[in-house]
Amino acid sequence: MTQNDNSEQQLTATQAQALEALRAAAEAGDAEAQYRLGMLYGNGEGVPLDHTRAEHWFTQSARQGHETALLTLAWMYASGAGVEMDDDRARELYLLAADKGSAKAQYVAATMYRFGQHGVEPDMLRAIHYYQLAAQRGEPSAQFALGKLLMEGKHVENDDVLALQWLTLAQAGGNKRAEEYVRHLVQRMQPEQLQRARAMMLEGSNGNA
């Protein structure tokens, strides 16, 4: 047996010990361990691929409010990945995560109400509510969507100053579509509007410092 063979056996033993420790923590009620164990079963990493067990551990973790477990489980039901597709369950989980403060879930909830997904009727008031929550928590996609709505005056009153703030934040957060809208918005705004927008953004950045 070569040195490499010994190393592989030792690595396998180490992985087995780590898996048992993770399983013990999950069974003891650790939400993060439950989520990680669900991911292992969901991806077949170090354990046989088992969507039923993955769903079980995600559910246990989600019941404790684990944000990523809630989102993963919601996605599974929304897409039918490893479970039977269930729009009602997906909606329930996305809204639960959104109401617990998940910016990603708030953006999904906004999209859901805007376009009538997962069994809900289109409701722009609720969509804008969730866009605002997600945008305030720094979700670039929500900042872009909210800025675009304010810029175009769709479903909300046109406000170029506020639109520029949200679009600029979205651009800073990596939203590539925002750059074009920021450029177009700056070109059409009056100098006093730009000055007011910059002052408000500077005030906001100082407030966060």
N, C-alpha and C positions, 0 to 999 in steps of 0.2 A: 504493500500500500504506500503510495507516494505522499509527500507532505501536502500536496494540493488536495488529495482525497481526505486527509485528516482535517484540513481546514474546512472543506465542504460539509463534513459530518458535524464539526463543531458549530458551524454557522447554522445548520439545520436544527441542532439541539438548542441553540440560543434562540432561534425563531420560535421553536416549540414552547420554550419557557416564557417568552414574551407573549405568545398567544394565550397560554394558560393564565398568565397574570392579568391580561386584558379581559379574558372571559370571567375570571373571578371578580374583577372590579365591576364588570357589567352586571353580573348576577347579584352583586352587593348593592346595586342601585346607582352606580356612578353614570351620570347622563352622558358625559363625554366618551367614556369607555363603551357604553351601549351604542353610541353613534359610530364610533370607529369599528366596532365589531360588525355592525350592520354594513359598513362600507366593505369590509373584508369579504363578507358573504355575497354582497351585491356584485363585487368585481371578481370573485374567485381568487383572491390573493391569499395564499398560504392555507386556504381552506377550500373545500369543494364549492363551486358556484351554487348558491341556494337562495333564490329570491324570497321564499317563504320565511326563512330565518332572517334574512336581511330586513324584510318588512317588520318582523317581530321586534327586532332590536331598535329599528328606527322608531317604531311606535312607542316602545318603552322610553326611549330618550325624548321623544316629542312630548309625551305626557308630562315630562318635567320642564317643558318649555325650552328645550335646546333648539336654538334658532335654525341651525343648519339641518338638523334632523327633521324639523317641521317642513322646511323648504324641500328637502330631498323626498320626503314622503308625499308631499303635495304634488311634486313633479311626477312621481311614480304613478299616482292616481290620475293625474291630468293626461299623461301620455300613454298609460297602459304598459309601462315598463316593468315587467316582472309581476304585475298584479292586473286584475281586471280593471279596465278604465272606469272611473267613477267621478263624474264632474261634481256631484254634491260633496263628496268627501274631499276632493281637491280644493273646492271653494272654501269649505269649512277650515281646512288647514292653512290655506293662504291667509284668510282673514284673521285666524287666530295668531299667526306669526306677525301679521301687520299690526294688530292691536297690541301685541307685546313689544312693538317698537322696531321690528325688522324693516330697514329701508328697502331691501330687495323685495320683500313681500308686499310692502306698501306700493311699490312701483307696479308689481304684478296685479295687485288689487285695483289700482287706478286703470290699468290697461283692460282688466276684466270688465269693470263698469263702463268704461268708455266704449268698448266694442261689443258688449253683451256676451262675454265668454263664460264658460263653466256654469251655464244654466241661469244667469241673471239677465234681467232686462237692461238695456243701455241706460245709464244714469250719469249724466255729465257732472252733476253737483257732487256726487260721491267720488267720481273719477278725479275731479279737481281737488277735492279734500285729500285724497290719498297721494296725488301728485305733490301737493304742498308739504305733506308730512315727510314724504321721501326726499323731496328737494331740500328741506330744512335739515335733514340728516345727512346730506352730502351725496345723495345718489345722482350721478351725472345724467343718467338717462331721464330721470324725473325732472331734473333741472332743465334739460333741453326741451322736454315736452311742455313744461309749464311756460318756459320762455317763448317758445314758438306760438303757443296759444295766445299769450299776452301780446306778442308782436302782431299776430294776424287778427286779433280781436274776435276770435272764434270761441263762443260759449262763455267768454269773459270779456269785460270791457278792455279795449286796447290801452296798453300802458307801456310805451317804448322804454321808459326809464327803468321800470321793473323788469321788463323783458331783457334788457341789456345786462342787468345784474345776473339774472339766472343763466342766460346763455354764456356769459363770460365765465361763470363758475363751472358750467358744464364743459366748456372748452378746456379750462384749467384742470378739470378732472379727467380729461382724456377722451371726451366725446368729439369725434372727428367731424361730425355733421355740423356742430355748433359754430365752427370757424366761419363758414360761408354766411350763416345767418347774422353773426356778429358784424361781419364786414358790411353786409347789406344794410343792417340796422344803423350802424354808425354813419353811413353815407346819407341816410334820409333824416337823421335827427338834427334838431336845431342846436346851436352851440350851447345855449343855456340848459338844454336837456342833457347834453353830454356832461356838462360841468356838474349838474345835479346828480347824475348817475355816478360819476367818479367820486364825488363827495360822499355819497351814501355807501359806496363800496369801500372807500377808505375808512369810513366810520365803522362799518361792519367788521373790517379786518382788525381794526384797533380794539374793537370790543371783544374779539376772539383771542386777542393776544394775551 
